[in-house]
Amino acid sequence: MAYAADIPAQLTLSEALNIALTNSTVLREAMAQLDQTSGQYLQSRSALLPQVGVFARQSIQTISLQGFGIDIPGLPPSSQQGKVGPFGSMDARVLLTQDIYNLASIRAWQSYRSRRESSRLLVGDSREIVALNVVSAYLEALRSKATRDTLAEQQKLAGDLYKITRERVDQGASAELDANRAMQKVNTLEQQWQQASQSYIAAKLNLANILQVRITSDFEVADSAAYGAGTVPDRSAVIATALATRPDYRSAQSQVRAAELQVKSVKASRLPTLGLRAGDGQSGNSPVNNVNTYRVQGQIEVPIFTGGRIKGEIEEAEGALREAQALLDKNRFQIETDVLTAISGIEWALKEVETSARNVKLSRQEVEFTRSRFAQGVSDNTEVVNAQDRLTQADEAEIQARYLLGLARANLARATGAAERTYRK
Protein backbone atom coordinates (compact mmCIF):
# COMPACT_ATOMS: atom_id res chain seq x y z
CA MET A 1 0.00 0.00 0.00
CA ALA A 2 1.34 3.46 -0.85
CA TYR A 3 2.12 5.77 2.03
CA ALA A 4 -0.36 8.51 2.82
CA ALA A 5 0.65 12.15 3.07
CA ASP A 6 3.32 13.01 5.60
CA ILE A 7 2.29 13.79 9.16
CA PRO A 8 1.67 17.55 9.67
CA ALA A 9 4.37 19.40 11.59
CA GLN A 10 1.80 20.20 14.29
CA LEU A 11 -0.41 17.11 14.60
CA THR A 12 -3.80 17.56 16.26
CA LEU A 13 -5.76 14.65 17.65
CA SER A 14 -8.51 15.09 15.06
CA GLU A 15 -5.95 14.96 12.24
CA ALA A 16 -4.40 11.86 13.75
CA LEU A 17 -7.79 10.13 13.85
CA ASN A 18 -8.55 11.05 10.25
CA ILE A 19 -5.21 9.63 9.11
CA ALA A 20 -5.60 6.42 11.11
CA LEU A 21 -9.15 5.77 9.96
CA THR A 22 -8.00 6.17 6.36
CA ASN A 23 -4.99 3.85 6.58
CA SER A 24 -5.85 1.31 9.28
CA THR A 25 -5.33 -2.34 8.37
CA VAL A 26 -7.74 -3.20 11.18
CA LEU A 27 -10.50 -1.46 9.22
CA ARG A 28 -9.41 -3.08 5.98
CA GLU A 29 -9.72 -6.51 7.59
CA ALA A 30 -13.16 -5.64 8.97
CA MET A 31 -14.29 -4.42 5.55
CA ALA A 32 -13.00 -7.64 3.97
CA GLN A 33 -15.08 -9.64 6.46
CA LEU A 34 -18.11 -7.51 5.58
CA ASP A 35 -17.56 -8.21 1.88
CA GLN A 36 -17.48 -11.94 2.58
CA THR A 37 -20.69 -11.96 4.62
CA SER A 38 -22.36 -9.72 2.01
CA GLY A 39 -21.43 -12.28 -0.63
CA GLN A 40 -22.87 -15.09 1.49
CA TYR A 41 -26.05 -13.06 1.95
CA LEU A 42 -26.44 -12.61 -1.82
CA GLN A 43 -25.90 -16.33 -2.36
CA SER A 44 -28.58 -17.24 0.19
CA ARG A 45 -31.02 -14.72 -1.32
CA SER A 46 -30.54 -16.16 -4.81
CA ALA A 47 -32.23 -19.38 -3.68
CA LEU A 48 -35.48 -17.39 -3.24
CA LEU A 49 -35.37 -15.70 -6.65
CA PRO A 50 -36.19 -17.09 -10.10
CA GLN A 51 -33.29 -18.74 -11.89
CA VAL A 52 -33.35 -18.07 -15.65
CA GLY A 53 -30.99 -19.57 -18.20
CA VAL A 54 -30.67 -20.25 -21.89
CA PHE A 55 -29.95 -23.70 -23.34
CA ALA A 56 -29.14 -24.51 -26.97
CA ARG A 57 -27.74 -27.52 -28.81
CA GLN A 58 -27.29 -28.75 -32.37
CA SER A 59 -26.11 -32.29 -33.06
CA ILE A 60 -25.72 -34.79 -35.89
CA GLN A 61 -26.20 -38.32 -34.67
CA THR A 62 -27.18 -41.90 -35.38
CA ILE A 63 -29.10 -44.20 -33.06
CA SER A 64 -29.77 -47.92 -32.82
CA LEU A 65 -33.40 -48.88 -32.44
CA GLN A 66 -32.33 -52.11 -30.80
CA GLY A 67 -30.42 -49.99 -28.26
CA PHE A 68 -33.76 -48.51 -27.27
CA GLY A 69 -35.33 -51.97 -27.05
CA ILE A 70 -37.11 -51.72 -30.43
CA ASP A 71 -36.79 -55.01 -32.31
CA ILE A 72 -38.05 -55.10 -35.92
CA PRO A 73 -39.17 -58.68 -36.79
CA GLY A 74 -37.84 -60.24 -40.00
CA LEU A 75 -34.60 -58.36 -40.13
CA PRO A 76 -31.50 -60.58 -40.15
CA PRO A 77 -29.21 -60.07 -37.16
CA SER A 78 -26.59 -57.52 -38.08
CA SER A 79 -24.90 -54.65 -36.39
CA GLN A 80 -26.34 -52.34 -39.10
CA GLN A 81 -29.93 -53.52 -38.77
CA GLY A 82 -32.14 -51.10 -36.89
CA LYS A 83 -29.66 -48.25 -37.27
CA VAL A 84 -31.21 -44.85 -37.99
CA GLY A 85 -29.36 -41.80 -39.19
CA PRO A 86 -27.37 -39.78 -39.42
CA PHE A 87 -29.89 -37.03 -38.75
CA GLY A 88 -29.89 -33.57 -37.22
CA SER A 89 -31.23 -32.72 -33.80
CA MET A 90 -31.65 -29.17 -32.49
CA ASP A 91 -33.10 -27.77 -29.29
CA ALA A 92 -32.95 -24.19 -27.96
CA ARG A 93 -35.03 -22.83 -25.10
CA VAL A 94 -35.27 -20.56 -22.11
CA LEU A 95 -35.37 -22.38 -18.76
CA LEU A 96 -36.88 -21.07 -15.54
CA THR A 97 -36.82 -22.58 -12.07
CA GLN A 98 -38.45 -21.10 -9.00
CA ASP A 99 -39.02 -22.39 -5.47
CA ILE A 100 -42.57 -21.43 -4.62
CA TYR A 101 -42.35 -22.49 -0.98
CA ASN A 102 -39.11 -23.39 0.79
CA LEU A 103 -39.15 -22.27 4.41
CA ALA A 104 -35.61 -23.56 5.02
CA SER A 105 -34.23 -21.24 2.33
CA ILE A 106 -36.23 -18.30 3.70
CA ARG A 107 -34.83 -18.81 7.22
CA ALA A 108 -31.32 -19.28 5.85
CA TRP A 109 -31.60 -15.99 3.96
CA GLN A 110 -32.79 -14.22 7.12
CA SER A 111 -29.90 -15.75 9.06
CA TYR A 112 -27.31 -14.48 6.58
CA ARG A 113 -28.96 -11.08 6.63
CA SER A 114 -28.33 -10.94 10.39
CA ARG A 115 -24.76 -12.11 9.84
CA ARG A 116 -24.21 -9.32 7.35
CA GLU A 117 -25.57 -6.80 9.86
CA SER A 118 -23.23 -8.24 12.48
CA SER A 119 -20.24 -7.72 10.19
CA ARG A 120 -21.36 -4.19 9.39
CA LEU A 121 -21.48 -3.40 13.10
CA LEU A 122 -18.04 -4.92 13.59
CA VAL A 123 -16.70 -2.39 11.08
CA GLY A 124 -18.00 0.32 13.41
CA ASP A 125 -16.42 -1.45 16.37
CA SER A 126 -13.10 -1.58 14.52
CA ARG A 127 -13.30 2.17 14.04
CA GLU A 128 -13.80 2.53 17.80
CA ILE A 129 -10.75 0.35 18.49
CA VAL A 130 -8.63 2.40 16.10
CA ALA A 131 -9.84 5.63 17.73
CA LEU A 132 -8.96 4.37 21.22
CA ASN A 133 -5.51 3.25 20.09
CA VAL A 134 -4.83 6.63 18.48
CA VAL A 135 -6.01 8.59 21.53
CA SER A 136 -3.95 6.41 23.87
CA ALA A 137 -0.81 6.84 21.76
CA TYR A 138 -1.43 10.58 21.43
CA LEU A 139 -1.83 10.91 25.21
CA GLU A 140 1.42 9.02 25.74
CA ALA A 141 3.19 11.43 23.39
CA LEU A 142 1.66 14.41 25.23
CA ARG A 143 2.83 13.00 28.56
CA SER A 144 6.37 12.47 27.31
CA LYS A 145 6.49 15.96 25.84
CA ALA A 146 5.17 17.54 29.05
CA THR A 147 7.81 15.69 31.07
CA ARG A 148 10.55 16.84 28.71
CA ASP A 149 9.40 20.46 28.78
CA THR A 150 9.02 20.47 32.57
CA LEU A 151 12.52 19.11 33.01
CA ALA A 152 13.82 21.81 30.66
CA GLU A 153 12.30 24.46 32.94
CA GLN A 154 13.79 22.79 35.99
CA GLN A 155 17.17 22.68 34.25
CA LYS A 156 16.99 26.44 33.92
CA LEU A 157 16.19 26.78 37.64
CA ALA A 158 19.08 24.49 38.53
CA GLY A 159 21.40 26.42 36.22
CA ASP A 160 20.39 29.69 37.84
CA LEU A 161 21.01 28.20 41.27
CA TYR A 162 24.48 27.08 40.22
CA LYS A 163 25.32 30.58 38.95
CA ILE A 164 24.20 32.11 42.23
CA THR A 165 26.12 29.50 44.20
CA ARG A 166 29.28 30.01 42.14
CA GLU A 167 29.09 33.74 42.70
CA ARG A 168 28.73 33.22 46.45
CA VAL A 169 31.67 30.79 46.47
CA ASP A 170 33.80 33.30 44.59
CA GLN A 171 32.80 35.93 47.15
CA GLY A 172 33.70 33.59 49.99
CA ALA A 173 30.08 33.50 51.24
CA SER A 174 29.53 29.80 50.44
CA ALA A 175 31.61 26.66 50.44
CA GLU A 176 32.78 24.84 47.33
CA LEU A 177 30.56 21.98 48.47
CA ASP A 178 27.51 24.11 47.69
CA ALA A 179 28.71 24.64 44.11
CA ASN A 180 29.42 20.93 43.76
CA ARG A 181 25.92 20.10 45.01
CA ALA A 182 24.32 22.59 42.62
CA MET A 183 26.28 21.20 39.66
CA GLN A 184 25.21 17.65 40.54
CA LYS A 185 21.59 18.81 40.36
CA VAL A 186 22.23 20.38 36.94
CA ASN A 187 23.78 17.14 35.65
CA THR A 188 21.00 14.99 37.11
CA LEU A 189 18.32 17.09 35.44
CA GLU A 190 20.28 16.99 32.18
CA GLN A 191 20.25 13.19 32.27
CA GLN A 192 16.54 13.14 33.06
CA TRP A 193 15.84 15.59 30.23
CA GLN A 194 17.78 13.43 27.76
CA GLN A 195 15.81 10.37 28.83
CA ALA A 196 12.51 12.27 28.55
CA SER A 197 13.49 13.52 25.08
CA GLN A 198 14.16 9.96 23.96
CA SER A 199 10.85 8.81 25.43
CA TYR A 200 9.06 11.55 23.48
CA ILE A 201 10.72 10.43 20.24
CA ALA A 202 9.73 6.80 20.93
CA ALA A 203 6.15 7.85 21.69
CA LYS A 204 5.92 9.79 18.40
CA LEU A 205 7.33 6.85 16.45
CA ASN A 206 4.74 4.59 18.06
CA LEU A 207 2.00 7.06 17.15
CA ALA A 208 3.22 7.18 13.55
CA ASN A 209 3.15 3.39 13.46
CA ILE A 210 -0.45 3.35 14.67
CA LEU A 211 -1.36 5.95 12.03
CA GLN A 212 0.34 3.67 9.47
CA VAL A 213 2.01 6.43 7.54
CA ARG A 214 5.67 7.09 6.86
CA ILE A 215 7.43 6.39 10.14
CA THR A 216 8.98 9.59 11.47
CA SER A 217 9.28 11.60 14.67
CA ASP A 218 9.58 14.94 12.87
CA PHE A 219 6.32 16.37 14.18
CA GLU A 220 4.91 17.77 17.41
CA VAL A 221 1.80 17.01 19.44
CA ALA A 222 0.16 19.79 21.42
CA ASP A 223 -3.59 19.17 21.36
CA SER A 224 -4.90 19.34 24.93
CA ALA A 225 -8.33 18.19 23.67
CA ALA A 226 -6.95 14.68 23.96
CA TYR A 227 -7.40 14.92 27.73
CA GLY A 228 -11.15 15.17 27.25
CA ALA A 229 -13.63 17.19 29.28
CA GLY A 230 -16.79 16.82 31.30
CA THR A 231 -17.93 15.66 34.71
CA VAL A 232 -18.38 12.11 35.94
CA PRO A 233 -21.57 10.64 34.40
CA ASP A 234 -24.20 8.48 36.08
CA ARG A 235 -23.18 4.82 36.10
CA SER A 236 -26.57 3.26 35.36
CA ALA A 237 -27.31 5.66 32.52
CA VAL A 238 -23.91 5.07 30.92
CA ILE A 239 -24.26 1.28 31.09
CA ALA A 240 -27.72 1.46 29.49
CA THR A 241 -26.33 3.72 26.75
CA ALA A 242 -23.38 1.41 26.15
CA LEU A 243 -25.60 -1.67 25.78
CA ALA A 244 -27.84 0.20 23.35
CA THR A 245 -25.15 1.72 21.15
CA ARG A 246 -21.86 -0.14 21.44
CA PRO A 247 -21.20 -1.78 18.04
CA ASP A 248 -19.60 -5.01 19.28
CA TYR A 249 -22.54 -5.72 21.61
CA ARG A 250 -25.07 -5.05 18.87
CA SER A 251 -23.00 -7.27 16.59
CA ALA A 252 -23.16 -10.06 19.17
CA GLN A 253 -26.95 -9.60 19.31
CA SER A 254 -27.11 -9.97 15.53
CA GLN A 255 -25.04 -13.14 15.78
CA VAL A 256 -27.57 -14.57 18.25
CA ARG A 257 -30.44 -13.72 15.89
CA ALA A 258 -28.55 -15.29 13.00
CA ALA A 259 -27.98 -18.46 15.02
CA GLU A 260 -31.66 -18.61 16.02
CA LEU A 261 -32.73 -18.30 12.39
CA GLN A 262 -30.21 -20.95 11.36
CA VAL A 263 -31.80 -23.37 13.82
CA LYS A 264 -35.22 -22.59 12.32
CA SER A 265 -33.81 -23.03 8.81
CA VAL A 266 -32.44 -26.49 9.58
CA LYS A 267 -35.66 -27.58 11.29
CA ALA A 268 -37.65 -26.30 8.31
CA SER A 269 -35.68 -28.59 5.99
CA ARG A 270 -37.99 -31.40 7.22
CA LEU A 271 -40.98 -29.65 5.64
CA PRO A 272 -42.21 -30.19 2.06
CA THR A 273 -40.97 -27.79 -0.60
CA LEU A 274 -42.84 -26.64 -3.69
CA GLY A 275 -41.12 -25.74 -6.91
CA LEU A 276 -41.82 -24.68 -10.49
CA ARG A 277 -39.81 -25.69 -13.53
CA ALA A 278 -40.59 -24.29 -16.97
CA GLY A 279 -38.97 -24.21 -20.39
CA ASP A 280 -39.98 -22.79 -23.76
CA GLY A 281 -38.11 -22.92 -27.06
CA GLN A 282 -37.61 -24.44 -30.48
CA SER A 283 -37.00 -28.09 -31.26
CA GLY A 284 -36.31 -29.78 -34.59
CA ASN A 285 -33.55 -31.15 -36.82
CA SER A 286 -31.93 -27.79 -37.63
CA PRO A 287 -32.25 -24.10 -36.77
CA VAL A 288 -34.50 -23.58 -39.83
CA ASN A 289 -36.63 -26.70 -39.43
CA ASN A 290 -38.13 -26.68 -35.95
CA VAL A 291 -41.31 -26.14 -33.98
CA ASN A 292 -42.06 -24.43 -30.71
CA THR A 293 -42.30 -26.72 -27.71
CA TYR A 294 -42.69 -25.97 -24.01
CA ARG A 295 -42.85 -27.70 -20.69
CA VAL A 296 -44.29 -26.51 -17.38
CA GLN A 297 -43.72 -28.69 -14.34
CA GLY A 298 -44.71 -28.29 -10.72
CA GLN A 299 -43.05 -30.47 -8.12
CA ILE A 300 -43.22 -31.20 -4.44
CA GLU A 301 -40.42 -32.75 -2.42
CA VAL A 302 -40.98 -34.37 0.98
CA PRO A 303 -37.97 -35.67 2.95
CA ILE A 304 -38.83 -39.05 4.48
CA PHE A 305 -35.52 -40.49 5.67
CA THR A 306 -32.22 -38.62 5.64
CA GLY A 307 -30.10 -41.00 7.70
CA GLY A 308 -29.84 -38.61 10.66
CA ARG A 309 -28.44 -35.76 8.59
CA ILE A 310 -31.11 -33.24 9.61
CA LYS A 311 -30.87 -34.25 13.27
CA GLY A 312 -27.13 -33.70 13.19
CA GLU A 313 -27.54 -30.32 11.50
CA ILE A 314 -30.04 -29.29 14.19
CA GLU A 315 -27.66 -30.27 16.99
CA GLU A 316 -24.86 -28.33 15.31
CA ALA A 317 -27.04 -25.24 14.83
CA GLU A 318 -28.32 -25.35 18.42
CA GLY A 319 -24.74 -25.66 19.69
CA ALA A 320 -23.78 -22.58 17.64
CA LEU A 321 -26.77 -20.74 19.12
CA ARG A 322 -25.72 -21.55 22.69
CA GLU A 323 -22.20 -20.39 21.90
CA ALA A 324 -23.50 -17.09 20.47
CA GLN A 325 -25.68 -16.54 23.55
CA ALA A 326 -22.71 -17.21 25.85
CA LEU A 327 -20.57 -14.74 23.91
CA LEU A 328 -23.35 -12.14 24.16
CA ASP A 329 -23.50 -12.57 27.95
CA LYS A 330 -19.70 -12.37 28.15
CA ASN A 331 -19.76 -9.21 26.07
CA ARG A 332 -22.37 -7.62 28.33
CA PHE A 333 -20.36 -8.38 31.47
CA GLN A 334 -17.24 -6.93 29.83
CA ILE A 335 -19.06 -3.75 28.84
CA GLU A 336 -20.33 -3.23 32.38
CA THR A 337 -16.81 -3.80 33.68
CA ASP A 338 -15.33 -1.38 31.12
CA VAL A 339 -17.83 1.35 32.00
CA LEU A 340 -17.47 1.05 35.76
CA THR A 341 -13.67 0.83 35.55
CA ALA A 342 -13.50 3.93 33.36
CA ILE A 343 -15.83 5.96 35.58
CA SER A 344 -13.90 4.92 38.67
CA GLY A 345 -10.68 5.90 36.91
CA ILE A 346 -12.10 9.33 36.05
CA GLU A 347 -13.20 9.94 39.63
CA TRP A 348 -9.78 8.99 40.99
CA ALA A 349 -7.84 10.90 38.34
CA LEU A 350 -9.87 14.10 38.91
CA LYS A 351 -8.91 13.98 42.58
CA GLU A 352 -5.28 13.29 41.65
CA VAL A 353 -5.20 16.23 39.23
CA GLU A 354 -6.59 18.56 41.88
CA THR A 355 -4.23 17.33 44.60
CA SER A 356 -1.15 17.31 42.39
CA ALA A 357 -1.89 20.84 41.13
CA ARG A 358 -1.97 22.08 44.72
CA ASN A 359 1.23 20.23 45.47
CA VAL A 360 2.97 21.77 42.43
CA LYS A 361 1.98 25.22 43.64
CA LEU A 362 3.33 24.52 47.11
CA SER A 363 6.54 23.05 45.70
CA ARG A 364 7.16 26.12 43.57
CA GLN A 365 6.61 28.32 46.59
CA GLU A 366 9.07 26.19 48.55
CA VAL A 367 11.71 26.61 45.84
CA GLU A 368 11.26 30.39 45.94
CA PHE A 369 11.44 30.49 49.75
CA THR A 370 14.58 28.35 49.93
CA ARG A 371 16.28 30.31 47.13
CA SER A 372 15.54 33.51 49.02
CA ARG A 373 16.97 32.06 52.25
CA PHE A 374 20.09 30.91 50.40
CA ALA A 375 20.54 34.28 48.71
CA GLN A 376 20.31 35.98 52.11
CA GLY A 377 22.92 33.62 53.55
CA VAL A 378 20.49 32.16 56.07
CA SER A 379 21.24 28.59 54.90
CA ASP A 380 23.28 26.67 52.36
CA ASN A 381 21.76 25.46 49.08
CA THR A 382 20.83 22.00 50.39
CA GLU A 383 17.30 23.21 51.06
CA VAL A 384 17.04 24.58 47.54
CA VAL A 385 18.23 21.34 45.92
CA ASN A 386 15.86 19.28 48.03
CA ALA A 387 13.01 21.65 47.20
CA GLN A 388 13.78 21.28 43.50
CA ASP A 389 13.68 17.49 43.90
CA ARG A 390 10.22 17.77 45.42
CA LEU A 391 9.15 20.13 42.62
CA THR A 392 10.32 17.57 40.03
CA GLN A 393 8.28 14.87 41.75
CA ALA A 394 5.23 17.12 42.02
CA ASP A 395 5.39 18.10 38.34
CA GLU A 396 5.69 14.47 37.27
CA ALA A 397 2.77 13.50 39.52
CA GLU A 398 0.60 16.20 37.92
CA ILE A 399 1.59 15.12 34.41
CA GLN A 400 0.82 11.50 35.26
CA ALA A 401 -2.55 12.44 36.78
CA ARG A 402 -3.59 14.39 33.67
CA TYR A 403 -2.49 11.49 31.47
CA LEU A 404 -4.48 8.97 33.50
CA LEU A 405 -7.53 11.25 33.46
CA GLY A 406 -7.35 11.53 29.68
CA LEU A 407 -6.89 7.79 29.34
CA ALA A 408 -9.85 7.05 31.64
CA ARG A 409 -12.06 9.41 29.62
CA ALA A 410 -10.91 7.73 26.39
CA ASN A 411 -11.70 4.31 27.88
CA LEU A 412 -15.16 5.54 28.87
CA ALA A 413 -15.77 6.84 25.35
CA ARG A 414 -14.73 3.44 23.98
CA ALA A 415 -16.88 1.64 26.57
CA THR A 416 -19.96 3.53 25.35
CA GLY A 417 -19.11 3.18 21.66
CA ALA A 418 -18.49 6.91 21.25
CA ALA A 419 -14.70 7.16 20.90
CA GLU A 420 -14.70 8.30 17.26
CA ARG A 421 -17.61 10.68 17.80
CA THR A 422 -15.97 12.19 20.90
CA TYR A 423 -12.51 12.87 19.51
CA ARG A 424 -12.99 13.25 15.77
CA LYS A 425 -14.18 16.80 15.22
Stockholm file with secondary structure:
# STOCKHOLM 1.0

chainA/1-425         MAYAADIPAQLTLSEALNIALTNSTVLREAMAQLDQTSGQYLQSRSALLPQVGVFARQSIQTISLQGFGIDIPGLPPSSQQGKVGPFGSMDARVLLTQDIYNLASIRAWQSYRSRRESSRLLVGDSREIVALNVVSAYLEALRSKATRDTLAEQQKLAGDLYKITRERVDQGASAELDANRAMQKVNTLEQQWQQASQSYIAAKLNLANILQVRITSDFEVADSAAYGAGTVPDRSAVIATALATRPDYRSAQSQVRAAELQVKSVKASRLPTLGLRAGDGQSGNSPVNNVNTYRVQGQIEVPIFTGGRIKGEIEEAEGALREAQALLDKNRFQIETDVLTAISGIEWALKEVETSARNVKLSRQEVEFTRSRFAQGVSDNTEVVNAQDRLTQADEAEIQARYLLGLARANLARATGAAERTYRK
#=GR chainA/1-425 SS CCCCSCCCSEECHHHHHHHHHHHCHHHHHHHHHHHHHHHHHHHHHHTTSCEEEEEEEEEEEEEETGGGTCCCTTCCCCTTTTEEEEEEEEEEEEEEEEEEECHHHHHHHHHHHHHHHHHHHHHHHHHHHHHHHHHHHHHHHHHHHHHHHHHHHHHHHHHHHHHHHHHHHHTTSSCHHHHHHHHHHHHHHHHHHHHHHHHHHHHHHHHHHHHTSSCCCCCEECCGGGGCCCCCCCHHHHHHHHHHHCHHHHHHHHHHHHHHHHHHHHHHTTSCEEEEEEEEEEEEEETTEEEEEEEEEEEEECCCCCTTHHHHHHHHHHHHHHHHHHHHHHHHHHHHHHHHHHHHHHHHHHHHHHHHHHHHHHHHHHHHHHHHHHHTTSSCTHHHHHHHHHHHHHHHHHHHHHHHHHHHHHHHHHHTTCHHHHHCC
#=GC SS_cons         CCCCSCCCSEECHHHHHHHHHHHCHHHHHHHHHHHHHHHHHHHHHHTTSCEEEEEEEEEEEEEETGGGTCCCTTCCCCTTTTEEEEEEEEEEEEEEEEEEECHHHHHHHHHHHHHHHHHHHHHHHHHHHHHHHHHHHHHHHHHHHHHHHHHHHHHHHHHHHHHHHHHHHHTTSSCHHHHHHHHHHHHHHHHHHHHHHHHHHHHHHHHHHHHTSSCCCCCEECCGGGGCCCCCCCHHHHHHHHHHHCHHHHHHHHHHHHHHHHHHHHHHTTSCEEEEEEEEEEEEEETTEEEEEEEEEEEEECCCCCTTHHHHHHHHHHHHHHHHHHHHHHHHHHHHHHHHHHHHHHHHHHHHHHHHHHHHHHHHHHHHHHHHHHHTTSSCTHHHHHHHHHHHHHHHHHHHHHHHHHHHHHHHHHHTTCHHHHHCC
//
